[in-house]
Amino acid sequence: MSRAIKSLFIGGLIIMGISTATTAAGKDIKLTIVNPQTLYDPSPNGYSTAVITPTNARVAYISGQGGQDRKGALSPDFAAQVEQAYANLRSALDALGARPDQVAKLTVFVVDHDISKLEVLTRNVKKVFGEALPAQTLIPVPKLAIDPMLFEVEAVVVLE
């Protein structure tokens, strides 16, 4: 069996095992969100297990967006930084002509992460992405680029 056929066959098995599939509405783009029934459903926590991107899609990578405002000011409050970082991410998406439902993957970095920060993170990601929750990885870190920074988010975006 050729490698391409094996990939299609394996991909078909994964898709058959999903519990929910949501697609991003767009002209030429459809991201398929996959949350297999055999795994814990992560959507209440603001992310999806996997996202399938369309064939021949153009991909953009948005570098880490922190909680700085336009002038570079940074609140000492974690929740304020998270909210501003997601606003900054939205601005970067707008600059690319992209929508939140075109984001396939997020990586978030949290200084001194603990369970109390999850509610803030989940609320903000759901506010931006709604039901089209991207795949996401949270990485606890001791420090970011500058000392007062407490949060950073980077994104992989599928462009039309």
N, C-alpha and C positions, 0 to 999 in steps of 0.2 A: 504494500500500500504506500503511495507517495506521501511525502511529508505534508504537502498541502491538504490532501484528503484526510490524513490523520488529524491535522489541526482543525479542519472543519468538523470532523466527527467528534473530537473531544469538545470543541466549542459547543456543538449541539447538545452534548450530554450536560454540560454546565448550564446551558439555558433551560433545558428541560427541568432542572432541579431548582429553579428559582421560586421564591415565594412571592416576590413582587417584581414587576418590571415597569419602570417609568422611563419615558423617553423625553429628551429635550426637544421642544418644538423649535424648528428652524427650517430655513429654506432647503439646505443640502445636508444638514447635520442631524444625526440622531444618536444620542448617547443612551445606551441601555444600562440601567442600574440593576445589579444582580445581588440579591440577598438569598442565598440558598437556604432551603428549609432545614438542611442538615447542620446549619450553623446558627449561633445566637443572632437574633435580629438587632442590628446596631442602629437602625433608624431612630428609635427614641433618644439615642445619644448624639444624634446629629451627623451621622455618616452612613455610608453604604459599604458593603463588603468589597464589591468590585464594580468597575464601570468599563463597558465595552465601547471603544471608539470606532467610528466608521472607517472603512478601508480608504486609503489615500487621503486621509484628513491632514490638514496643516495643523501643527501644534505650536503653541506659544508657551513660554515659561516666564511666569511673573516672579521676580525676585522677592525676597522676604519683605513684607510690609509691616512696619512697626506702628506703634501708637503715636507717632509724632504728627502734629498738625502741620499746616502749610508752612509755618514759620520755623518748624523744628522743635517747637515746645512739646514737652512730654509730661503728662499728668503722672503723679506718683501713685494713682489709684489703678489697680489691675483691671477692673471692669471698664474704666474709661479708656485705658490703652487698648483693650480688646475691641471695643466699639469703634474707636478711631482707626485701628488697623484694618477692620473690615470695611470701613468707609474708604480708606486708602486703596484697598483691593478693588472695590467697586470703581474708583476713579481710574485705576490701571486697566480694568476690563473695558470701561467706556473708551479709553484712549485706543484700545485695540479694536473697537467696534464689536465687542463681545458682550454676551449676557451671562449672568450667573449660572444658568442651566447649561452652559458650554464648558464649565469647569469640570474636568474629569478627576482631578486629584489635588488635595490640599496636604501640606505638611505644616503643622503648627509646632512652635517651640515655646515652652512655658518655663519661666524661671521659678525655681522652688515649687514645683507642681505639688498639689495635694488635692484630695477629693473635693474640697470645698470650691475649687475653681471650675469644676466640671459644669455646674449649672450655668455659669457665666458664658463659658465656651459654647455649650449646647444652645442656649438662647440666641446667641449672636449668629451662629452658623445657620440655624433654622430661619432666622429673620432674613438673612441674605439669600439662602438657597431654597427655602420652602420644602417642597416634596422632592425636588431634584438634588438630593444629597450626594455630594461627590464622595469618592473613596477618600479616606483621611488617615493620617498618622500623627499622633501626638508624641513629641519627644521632650521629656523633661530635661532641662539644662541648668547648670549652676549660674550661668551668666550669658548675656547676649552682647552684641557689638559695643554698646555703651552701657555703663553701669545702671542708669535709671530705667533701662528698657526691661519690661517684664514679659512681653509677648511679641511674637512675630509669626506671620502666616505667608507661605509661598504657594503658588498655584500652577497647575498644568492645565492649559486651556486648549480646547479643540476649536479651531477657527473654521468659518464657512468658506 
